[in-house]
Each structure stands twice: as structure tokens, then as C-alpha cells.
Amino acid sequence: MHFLPPISKTGQRLLLRGLALCTVLVLSACTSIIPRESLPLITDESCGDQVKIVSIPLPVIASSPNEGITSGALTAFLIHNSQDEVYSLLAPQINYNENFGVTGTLFGAINPSKHRNVEFNLSQSQHTNFDYEVKVSDNGLQDGDLEFKGFLGWFADGSSRFFGFNARSPDELETNYTNREITYNLSATWFLGRHYYLELGHRFRHVSIGHGAITSVPFITDRFSPQEVPGVSGFTTHAPHISLIYSTYDAKTLPTYGGYARITFEPTIKALGGAADYRHYEVELKGYVPHDDAKRFTSVFRVMYNQTLEDSGTKKVPFLEQSILGGENTLRGYGRNRFIDNSFALLNLEERIRLFRWELFNVAADWELAPFVDMGAVMESLDKAQSRNFEINPGIGFRATVRPNIVGRVDVGIGKDGPAVYVGLGYPF
């Protein structure tokens, strides 16, 4: 059982009202001119002495199986350069959730050039939750032959759930905990020629587990012992990785045509400070298939397989380091980390339909409808996959895209327990 249903009748009414309110608020957007000297850090000389800012207020209404209903509001401030392109974005937001109280968030994205991007997110709740992170990327190094990405984060999630291992883990074993992490991820990608790329990187995470914010759900160690769930007392991961990539995308940020294939090997090494010696193998295939010259209808797919293998066979791989499905980027009808085992197989299908291109104060945004189906299962290994274990989550997405790299989305996925609503930034894959 869940502490809160994925979306109650009240939540459904709130969602419908929110969508109606969203239209009204977007129409109330306005533009203003601010001296650049009043906007340090988020502008530069390319913005001119007088900077145009378009502000768009929006409601925030989401419902996930883990967190319950969250409601609030944000205002997106789009800061333009002298060529009338979006140079940076600021989005202050305030939400309320009955488990975490009031949460204040400030999201920012700065695009000093078409190759460079910096994003940050600062979020603090009254109870338990916080999230402080920064992402940087530059795909214009060495004349475009080298791309660098970096991520640094510190967060706590008091809504985390664990149901046990394998695809048939029952709802009756639901437990709650707070996942606190300090993490970074660094990677460098080299262009090898003829669509081939080589990526080298390193991932670090230090995890501690504490009591969750959902007091009506048992704490994880009330039902599972540390011997049953490795890592429940906390763990550290040091994981270098190497990937071979093949890509024919027509753009590096928001492609509309092409294919992508990736093979990744990631060993976690105890001698470097990791919790145990184990390896991740992952294969991912993605494709964009437009159906007309204007690319108003584009079929998008992703196929993934991930496997976690342990050297010693003593089952010491931390539970949050195993192969996991569930959440806004995999199975959108379930909460994050719903299914855990040694392997997973995943298929995502979307039809991205551009309804119209709306220019508001010289900001061109593509508004999209995206019916989708997510299908996936966890398993001990691929040869032991069973069709009855695959979850099928149909749903529909609503997207607003400001190119070259801003995507806002609302995805409504339907699982066995009902619908779940996710609100966020970026495409799910």
C-alpha cells in the first residue's frame, strides 16, 4: 500500500484546474527592461546595457507515489542577449507538500554560448528534504571534438521507498527512509570520427540512510535487516567508466532526427574506497524518426539493458547501486526506485507531436503533446526474464521547448496503482 495514492480525486481536480490556470497565467506573461549592472552573474556583455526579461508565471501541481501531492507556483524569467536569444533562465518556485511542508527552490540555467551551459538548483524544505546541485557542460572544446560534463550534488529525499528485491516485490513490504547523498559525476567525450565517440568518466556517491518523512510507512530496517539489504547502513561508491558511443543526431542538445547507441562498462573498486567490488554493464539504443519535413510528428524510442555483477558472489552490492526501475525517467507509472534486482530491461516509446509554435515577446516555444508507453522489468539476468514480470505504463506528456536546450514537461503515467504525475525539466530520454 502507499501512504498517499498516486493521485486522488482531489488531486485530479487540482490537476485539471492547474492546467486551466496554466493557460491563464501564460497569457498574463509580461516583459521588462532592466539595466545589466543590476543582473550580475546571469548576464554578460552580449546582453547589452539594457536587458530584456520575459517573465511567465506558472502553477506547479504534481503527484507521485512516493511524495504524494505537491502544489505551488513558479515564475520563469527568461533573460535575453542583444540578439534577442535566451541567454539565461531563472525560475524561483514555492511548493507545499503535507510531508515536507513549504519548499523554496531556485533553478537557473546560463547559456553563455551555443556550446556552454551551466545549471544550478537550490532547494530547501521545512522538513527533511533539500537539494543543492550544479551541472556544467561544454561541447565546443578542441573545435567540437571534445565535450566535458560535470555534476556536483548534495541532497536528501525523505520520501524514498524500498519494497524488496526482484520484479514481484509486493506492495505489502513497502518501507520508507531518507536517502542523503553527496555525489559528483565527471566525464570527457572525444569524437573519433564517422559518428563514433569515446567517453571516460568517474562517478562518486556517499550515501547515508536515515528515518523517512512518511511516518505511517515502516522504516526500512523495521522490515529488512542489514544482511538482507546491503548498503542500508550507508555506503560509498567510486566508479570509473568507459563508454563507446555511436551517434547520428542532428543536434547535440535537443535532436529531432538520428540514432544513438552506447555501450558502457563501469567497475566499482573496493580498493578505491567503494563498498564492494562489482561491475555495471549497460547497453542503450535511442532513435528519433520524424514523419514529415516540418518534424511536427516524431517517433522516439529507447531500449536499455543494465546488469550488475559482483566479483565475490557474496551479495554485498548496495541496494541503491543495483539495477533499478521506476520514476520520471524510466517507468513513469511508479515512484522512484520501485523495482530493484541484478538486471533490468526497459523500452520507452513516445510520439512527440508539435501542436503549435507560439512566439511570446519574441520567445519562440514549441508546445508538444507526447503519448507514450513505458515497458520494463527487473530480473536476475536477461536469460531469466519472464513476460509476466514486465510492467506496462501508458501515459501522456505535455511539453514546452525553447531551443536550443530548455524543456519543461508534465508527464502522466499509469501503473497498476493508478496514475502518477511528474513535473520537471528536460526530456525523459
C-alpha positions as CSV (number, residue, x, y, z in Angstrom):
1,M,0.0,0.0,0.0
2,H,1.0,3.6,-0.4
3,F,0.8,6.3,2.2
4,L,-0.9,8.5,-0.4
5,P,-2.5,7.2,-3.6
6,P,-0.6,8.3,-6.7
7,I,-3.4,10.8,-7.4
8,S,-6.6,11.1,-5.6
9,K,-9.9,12.6,-6.8
10,T,-8.9,15.8,-5.2
11,G,-5.6,15.6,-7.0
12,Q,-7.3,15.0,-10.3
13,R,-9.5,18.1,-9.8
14,L,-6.3,20.1,-8.8
15,L,-4.6,18.9,-11.9
16,L,-7.4,19.9,-14.2
17,R,-7.7,23.3,-12.5
18,G,-4.0,23.7,-12.7
19,L,-3.9,23.1,-16.5
20,A,-6.7,25.7,-17.0
21,L,-4.8,28.1,-14.7
22,C,-1.6,27.5,-16.6
23,T,-3.2,28.8,-19.8
24,V,-4.5,31.9,-18.0
25,L,-1.1,32.6,-16.3
26,V,0.9,32.2,-19.5
27,L,-1.4,34.7,-21.2
28,S,-0.5,37.1,-18.3
29,A,3.2,36.9,-19.1
30,C,5.0,40.3,-19.3
31,T,8.3,41.8,-20.5
32,S,10.5,44.3,-18.8
33,I,13.8,46.1,-19.3
34,I,16.5,46.0,-16.6
35,P,20.0,47.6,-16.5
36,R,22.6,44.9,-16.9
37,E,24.5,46.2,-13.9
38,S,21.6,45.0,-11.8
39,L,21.9,41.5,-13.1
40,P,25.4,40.2,-12.2
41,L,26.4,36.6,-12.9
42,I,23.4,35.8,-15.1
43,T,24.3,38.3,-17.9
44,D,27.5,39.4,-19.8
45,E,28.4,41.9,-22.5
46,S,26.4,40.0,-25.1
47,C,23.2,41.1,-23.3
48,G,23.8,44.8,-23.9
49,D,23.4,47.6,-21.4
50,Q,19.7,47.2,-21.1
51,V,18.5,43.6,-20.8
52,K,15.1,42.3,-21.8
53,I,13.4,39.9,-19.4
54,V,10.3,37.9,-20.1
55,S,8.5,36.6,-17.0
56,I,6.0,33.8,-17.2
57,P,4.1,32.7,-14.1
58,L,3.0,29.0,-13.9
59,P,1.3,26.7,-11.4
60,V,3.1,23.6,-10.1
61,I,0.9,20.6,-9.4
62,A,2.4,17.1,-9.2
63,S,1.5,13.8,-7.6
64,S,4.0,10.9,-7.3
65,P,3.5,7.6,-5.5
66,N,6.4,8.4,-3.2
67,E,5.8,12.0,-2.3
68,G,2.0,12.4,-2.7
69,I,0.5,15.7,-3.9
70,T,2.7,18.8,-4.3
71,S,1.2,22.2,-5.3
72,G,2.6,25.6,-5.7
73,A,3.7,28.2,-8.2
74,L,6.8,29.4,-10.1
75,T,7.8,32.3,-12.3
76,A,10.2,31.7,-15.2
77,F,12.4,34.7,-16.0
78,L,13.9,34.5,-19.5
79,I,16.9,36.8,-19.8
80,H,17.8,37.8,-23.4
81,N,21.0,38.9,-25.1
82,S,21.2,41.7,-27.7
83,Q,20.4,39.2,-30.5
84,D,17.1,38.5,-28.7
85,E,18.2,35.0,-27.8
86,V,17.6,33.4,-24.4
87,Y,20.9,33.8,-22.6
88,S,19.8,32.6,-19.2
89,L,16.8,31.4,-17.2
90,L,15.9,31.9,-13.5
91,A,12.9,30.1,-12.0
92,P,12.1,30.7,-8.4
93,Q,9.4,28.4,-7.1
94,I,7.5,27.7,-3.9
95,N,5.6,24.5,-3.2
96,Y,3.7,22.8,-0.4
97,N,3.6,19.1,0.4
98,E,2.0,17.8,3.5
99,N,5.0,15.6,4.3
100,F,7.7,18.2,3.8
101,G,6.0,21.5,4.4
102,V,6.9,24.5,2.4
103,T,9.8,24.2,-0.1
104,G,11.6,27.1,-1.7
105,T,13.5,26.4,-4.9
106,L,15.7,28.5,-7.2
107,F,16.6,26.9,-10.6
108,G,18.9,28.7,-13.0
109,A,20.4,27.9,-16.4
110,I,23.0,30.1,-18.1
111,N,24.0,29.7,-21.8
112,P,27.0,31.9,-22.5
113,S,27.3,30.3,-25.9
114,K,25.7,27.6,-28.0
115,H,28.3,25.2,-26.7
116,R,28.4,26.0,-23.0
117,N,25.7,25.5,-20.4
118,V,25.6,25.9,-16.6
119,E,22.6,24.8,-14.5
120,F,22.1,25.1,-10.8
121,N,19.3,24.1,-8.4
122,L,18.9,25.3,-4.8
123,S,16.1,23.8,-2.9
124,Q,15.2,23.6,0.8
125,S,12.1,22.2,2.6
126,Q,10.9,22.8,6.1
127,H,11.2,19.1,6.9
128,T,13.8,16.6,5.8
129,N,14.3,17.4,2.1
130,F,16.9,19.6,0.4
131,D,18.7,19.6,-2.9
132,Y,21.8,21.6,-3.9
133,E,23.3,20.8,-7.3
134,V,25.2,22.3,-10.2
135,K,25.8,21.0,-13.7
136,V,28.2,22.3,-16.3
137,S,28.8,21.2,-19.9
138,D,30.9,22.4,-22.8
139,N,30.7,20.6,-26.2
140,G,32.9,23.1,-28.1
141,L,36.3,22.1,-26.8
142,Q,39.1,21.3,-29.4
143,D,36.9,22.7,-32.2
144,G,34.0,20.5,-31.1
145,D,35.9,17.2,-30.9
146,L,35.9,17.2,-27.1
147,E,32.9,17.5,-24.7
148,F,33.2,17.9,-20.9
149,K,30.3,17.4,-18.4
150,G,30.3,17.8,-14.7
151,F,27.7,17.3,-11.9
152,L,28.0,18.0,-8.2
153,G,25.1,17.4,-5.8
154,W,24.1,17.3,-2.2
155,F,20.6,16.2,-1.4
156,A,18.2,14.4,0.9
157,D,14.9,12.7,-0.1
158,G,12.7,11.7,2.8
159,S,10.1,10.0,0.6
160,S,12.4,7.2,-0.6
161,R,10.8,3.7,-0.7
162,F,12.1,0.1,-0.7
163,F,9.8,-2.9,-1.4
164,G,12.4,-5.7,-1.5
165,F,14.3,-7.2,-4.5
166,N,13.0,-8.8,-7.7
167,A,10.1,-7.9,-10.1
168,R,7.4,-9.4,-7.8
169,S,8.2,-7.4,-4.7
170,P,4.8,-6.8,-3.1
171,D,3.3,-3.5,-2.1
172,E,2.7,-5.0,1.4
173,L,6.5,-4.8,2.0
174,E,6.7,-1.1,1.4
175,T,9.1,0.8,3.6
176,N,10.3,4.4,3.8
177,Y,13.7,6.0,4.5
178,T,15.6,9.2,3.9
179,N,18.4,9.0,1.3
180,R,21.1,11.6,1.9
181,E,23.8,11.8,-0.7
182,I,26.9,13.7,-1.7
183,T,27.7,12.9,-5.3
184,Y,29.7,14.0,-8.3
185,N,29.9,12.7,-11.9
186,L,32.6,13.8,-14.3
187,S,33.1,12.8,-18.0
188,A,35.0,13.7,-21.1
189,T,33.9,12.6,-24.6
190,W,36.2,12.5,-27.6
191,F,35.0,12.5,-31.3
192,L,36.8,9.6,-33.0
193,G,35.3,10.2,-36.5
194,R,32.4,8.9,-38.6
195,H,29.9,9.3,-35.7
196,Y,32.0,7.4,-33.1
197,Y,32.8,8.8,-29.7
198,L,34.8,7.6,-26.7
199,E,33.8,8.7,-23.2
200,L,35.8,8.3,-20.0
201,G,34.4,9.4,-16.6
202,H,34.2,8.9,-12.9
203,R,31.2,8.7,-10.5
204,F,31.3,9.2,-6.8
205,R,28.5,9.0,-4.2
206,H,28.5,8.8,-0.4
207,V,25.1,7.7,0.9
208,S,23.7,7.7,4.4
209,I,20.2,6.2,5.3
210,G,18.0,7.7,7.9
211,H,14.4,7.7,9.1
212,G,12.0,8.9,6.4
213,A,9.4,11.6,6.5
214,I,6.4,9.3,5.9
215,T,5.8,8.1,9.5
216,S,2.8,5.9,8.6
217,V,5.1,3.6,6.5
218,P,7.6,1.4,8.4
219,F,11.3,2.4,8.4
220,I,13.3,0.2,6.1
221,T,15.2,-1.7,8.9
222,D,11.9,-2.4,10.7
223,R,11.2,-5.0,8.0
224,F,14.6,-5.7,6.4
225,S,17.9,-6.4,8.2
226,P,21.3,-5.1,7.0
227,Q,22.2,-8.6,6.0
228,E,19.1,-8.7,3.7
229,V,19.7,-5.3,2.2
230,P,23.4,-4.4,1.7
231,G,24.1,-0.7,2.0
232,V,21.2,0.1,4.3
233,S,23.7,1.3,6.9
234,G,25.2,3.6,4.3
235,F,27.9,3.2,1.6
236,T,30.4,4.9,-0.7
237,T,30.9,4.4,-4.4
238,H,33.9,5.2,-6.6
239,A,33.2,4.1,-10.1
240,P,35.3,4.9,-13.2
241,H,33.5,4.2,-16.5
242,I,34.3,3.9,-20.2
243,S,31.7,4.1,-23.0
244,L,31.8,3.7,-26.7
245,I,29.1,5.8,-28.5
246,Y,27.7,5.9,-32.0
247,S,25.5,8.9,-32.8
248,T,23.9,10.4,-35.9
249,Y,21.9,13.0,-34.1
250,D,21.3,16.3,-36.0
251,A,21.9,18.3,-32.8
252,K,23.8,17.7,-29.5
253,T,21.2,19.2,-27.2
254,L,17.7,18.7,-28.5
255,P,17.9,16.4,-31.6
256,T,15.0,15.8,-33.9
257,Y,16.5,13.2,-36.1
258,G,19.0,10.4,-35.9
259,G,20.1,7.4,-33.9
260,Y,22.2,6.7,-30.8
261,A,23.9,3.6,-29.4
262,R,26.0,3.3,-26.3
263,I,27.9,0.5,-24.6
264,T,29.2,1.2,-21.0
265,F,31.4,-0.6,-18.6
266,E,31.6,0.7,-15.1
267,P,33.6,-1.1,-12.4
268,T,33.3,-0.2,-8.7
269,I,36.5,-0.9,-6.9
270,K,36.8,-1.5,-3.2
271,A,40.5,-0.6,-3.2
272,L,39.5,3.0,-4.3
273,G,37.1,3.2,-1.4
274,G,34.0,1.6,-2.8
275,A,31.7,-0.6,-0.7
276,A,32.5,-3.7,-2.7
277,D,33.9,-5.0,-6.0
278,Y,31.2,-5.1,-8.7
279,R,30.6,-4.1,-12.3
280,H,27.8,-2.5,-14.3
281,Y,27.3,-3.3,-17.9
282,E,24.8,-1.2,-19.9
283,V,23.6,-1.0,-23.5
284,E,21.4,1.8,-24.7
285,L,19.8,2.4,-28.1
286,K,17.8,5.6,-28.9
287,G,16.2,6.9,-32.1
288,Y,14.3,9.9,-33.5
289,V,12.2,9.2,-36.6
290,P,10.3,12.3,-38.0
291,H,7.3,11.6,-40.1
292,D,7.1,14.9,-42.1
293,D,9.5,17.5,-43.3
294,A,8.4,20.0,-40.7
295,K,9.1,17.4,-38.0
296,R,5.7,18.0,-36.3
297,F,5.4,14.3,-35.7
298,T,8.4,12.5,-34.4
299,S,8.5,8.9,-33.0
300,V,11.2,8.5,-30.3
301,F,12.3,5.2,-28.7
302,R,14.8,4.0,-26.2
303,V,15.9,0.4,-25.4
304,M,18.1,-0.3,-22.4
305,Y,19.6,-3.2,-20.7
306,N,21.6,-2.9,-17.4
307,Q,23.3,-5.7,-15.5
308,T,25.2,-5.6,-12.1
309,L,27.7,-8.4,-11.5
310,E,29.6,-9.0,-8.3
311,D,33.0,-10.5,-8.2
312,S,32.7,-12.4,-4.9
313,G,29.1,-13.6,-5.2
314,T,28.6,-12.6,-1.5
315,K,25.7,-10.2,-2.3
316,K,27.4,-7.1,-1.0
317,V,26.3,-4.7,-3.7
318,P,24.5,-1.8,-2.1
319,F,20.8,-1.9,-2.9
320,L,20.9,1.6,-4.5
321,E,23.7,0.5,-6.7
322,Q,21.9,-2.4,-8.3
323,S,19.7,-2.2,-11.4
324,I,16.7,0.0,-10.7
325,L,13.5,1.0,-12.5
326,G,10.7,3.4,-11.5
327,G,10.3,7.2,-11.6
328,E,10.1,10.1,-14.1
329,N,12.7,8.8,-16.5
330,T,12.1,5.0,-16.7
331,L,8.7,3.6,-15.6
332,R,6.6,6.7,-15.2
333,G,3.6,5.0,-13.6
334,Y,5.6,4.2,-10.5
335,G,7.6,6.1,-7.9
336,R,11.4,6.3,-8.0
337,N,13.4,3.1,-7.3
338,R,10.2,0.9,-7.2
339,F,11.9,-2.2,-8.7
340,I,15.4,-3.4,-7.8
341,D,17.4,-6.5,-8.9
342,N,20.6,-7.6,-10.6
343,S,19.4,-6.5,-14.1
344,F,16.7,-4.6,-15.9
345,A,15.4,-4.4,-19.4
346,L,13.5,-1.2,-20.5
347,L,11.6,0.0,-23.6
348,N,10.3,3.6,-23.9
349,L,8.2,4.7,-26.8
350,E,6.9,8.3,-27.4
351,E,5.2,10.1,-30.2
352,R,6.2,13.8,-29.9
353,I,3.6,15.9,-31.6
354,R,4.2,19.6,-32.0
355,L,0.8,21.2,-31.6
356,F,1.9,24.7,-32.4
357,R,4.8,27.1,-32.2
358,W,3.9,30.1,-30.1
359,E,6.0,33.2,-30.0
360,L,5.5,35.3,-26.9
361,F,7.5,38.5,-26.6
362,N,9.9,37.2,-29.3
363,V,10.4,33.9,-27.3
364,A,9.6,31.0,-29.7
365,A,8.3,27.9,-27.8
366,D,7.2,24.6,-29.3
367,W,4.2,23.1,-27.4
368,E,4.1,19.4,-27.7
369,L,1.8,16.5,-26.8
370,A,3.5,13.2,-26.2
371,P,1.5,10.0,-25.8
372,F,3.9,7.3,-24.5
373,V,4.3,3.7,-23.3
374,D,7.0,2.5,-20.9
375,M,7.6,-1.2,-20.6
376,G,10.3,-2.7,-18.3
377,A,11.2,-5.3,-15.7
378,V,14.0,-6.1,-13.3
379,M,15.4,-9.7,-13.2
380,E,18.4,-11.7,-12.0
381,S,19.7,-11.9,-15.5
382,L,18.4,-11.5,-19.1
383,D,18.0,-15.2,-19.7
384,K,15.7,-15.4,-16.6
385,A,13.3,-12.7,-17.9
386,Q,9.6,-13.6,-17.7
387,S,7.0,-11.8,-19.7
388,R,4.6,-11.7,-16.7
389,N,7.1,-9.6,-14.8
390,F,7.1,-6.7,-17.3
391,E,5.3,-3.6,-16.3
392,I,3.5,-1.6,-19.0
393,N,2.9,2.1,-18.2
394,P,0.9,4.0,-20.8
395,G,0.6,7.8,-20.4
396,I,0.7,11.2,-21.9
397,G,3.2,14.1,-21.7
398,F,2.8,17.8,-22.2
399,R,6.0,19.7,-23.2
400,A,7.1,23.3,-23.8
401,T,10.5,23.6,-25.6
402,V,12.6,26.7,-26.0
403,R,15.6,25.8,-28.2
404,P,18.4,25.2,-28.0
405,N,18.2,23.4,-24.6
406,I,15.2,24.3,-22.4
407,V,12.4,21.8,-22.0
408,G,9.6,21.9,-19.4
409,R,7.4,18.9,-19.1
410,V,4.5,17.3,-17.3
411,D,4.2,13.5,-17.7
412,V,1.2,11.5,-16.5
413,G,2.0,7.8,-16.4
414,I,-0.4,5.0,-15.4
415,G,0.8,2.0,-13.4
416,K,-1.1,-0.8,-11.6
417,D,-1.7,1.5,-8.6
418,G,-3.1,4.4,-10.7
419,P,-1.7,7.5,-12.4
420,A,1.4,9.4,-11.3
421,V,2.1,13.0,-12.4
422,Y,5.7,14.2,-12.8
423,V,6.7,17.8,-13.4
424,G,10.3,18.7,-14.3
425,L,12.8,19.9,-16.8
426,G,14.4,18.1,-19.7
427,Y,13.1,15.2,-21.8
428,P,12.9,11.8,-20.0
429,F,15.4,10.3,-22.5
